[in-house]
């Protein structure tokens, strides 16, 4: 386009020059005058074009310089905005970090206060139990076992065992149930059947379960940090639910951990659940208001009122495999349960789900039992067939050890 314009201008210059040259020749100047006019006119035209072109280039350059200046001003403004935003982000991050540190510190302080309170109660219950044993002149074997239990608690030899609760038929781990185990000074594990006879009176088992409950919360917190969304069934005693001294700080601790409400399920037996009073029911409702659910185990009566269970925020009911299978009866080709013959056995799980309750078959020991469970369309199972209770690894246990150490220190300080 620029070449065409240059050619046209050149042609125009030549035409103008020829016209001036002819004019000069015709007015009598002769051929020399005409030639001189031609050359002069061409020179002037091209000189004028050069001047005009340089002026245009200077104007364009000035425009570009002005555009660069404007762009520089805009860039400087954006840099100022970015620096301001970075300053805001740094200040906000610092404030968030400080707030989080304060929250963690408050949570640790709350945990220490609650555990210290629980340690005092354990120490008092231990002393009461020993006094009762001496007053009632129990057998030497029971007295020795009582001393072993007390020594295990004094030394913090209370371990956490977990057993998997799996989905059926896939057999994938969906939950864990926690169990407490005591160890004597030789390292021998004391099973519940061995120490319950002396630990249960006076609420000692409840104190042990409460200690393990705090450890369960820490384990769930650790799993959540690893993006493992697996829940844990934690035993809670009726005595703890009705203890007006213990429950308020415990409730405060659970409120601080309410983000774990989908992962921590409080479990108590069917008998204690049916025997709960107004105080226990009210405290269960407070935990439910935080989003926590409950589970019933040690079920002996299958005639369950699922509507009542739903009102009490019970989300799980565990039934022993042998009890469930022994209840099966065939009535004219219709499989039902002896204690609730009015409904088909295969409809029990569906009836429970309609009320938001999931059935779990526990103490599963054989593959034959699994077949019967699947016929009943129950989706969760637990038992030695799927894995025995296993102790938490030492590395993980060490992370949840401070509460136990605090209780032990409290007991030793008061005992000494």
Secondary structure, 3 states (H helix, E strand, C coil): CHHHHHHHHHHHHHHHHHHHHHHHHHHHHHHHHHHHHHHHHHHHHHHHHHHHHHHHHHHHHHHHHHHHHHHHHHHHHHHHHHHHHHHHHHHHHHHHHHHHHHHHHHHHHHHHHHHHHHHHHHHHHHHHHHHHHHHHCCCHHHHHHHHHHHHHHHCCCEEEEEEEEEECCCCCEEEEEEEEEEECCCCCEECHHHHHHHHCHHHHHHHHHHHHHHHHHHHHHHHHHCCCCCEEEEECCHHHHCCHHHHHHHHHHHHHCHHHCCCEEEEEEHHHHHCCCHHHHHHHHHHHHCCCEEEEECCCCCCCCHHHHHHCCEEEEEEEHHHHHHCEEEECCEEEECCEEEEEHHHHHHHHHHCCCEEEEECCCCHHHHHHHHHCCCCEEECCCCCCCEECCHHHHHHCCHHHHHHHHHHHHHHC
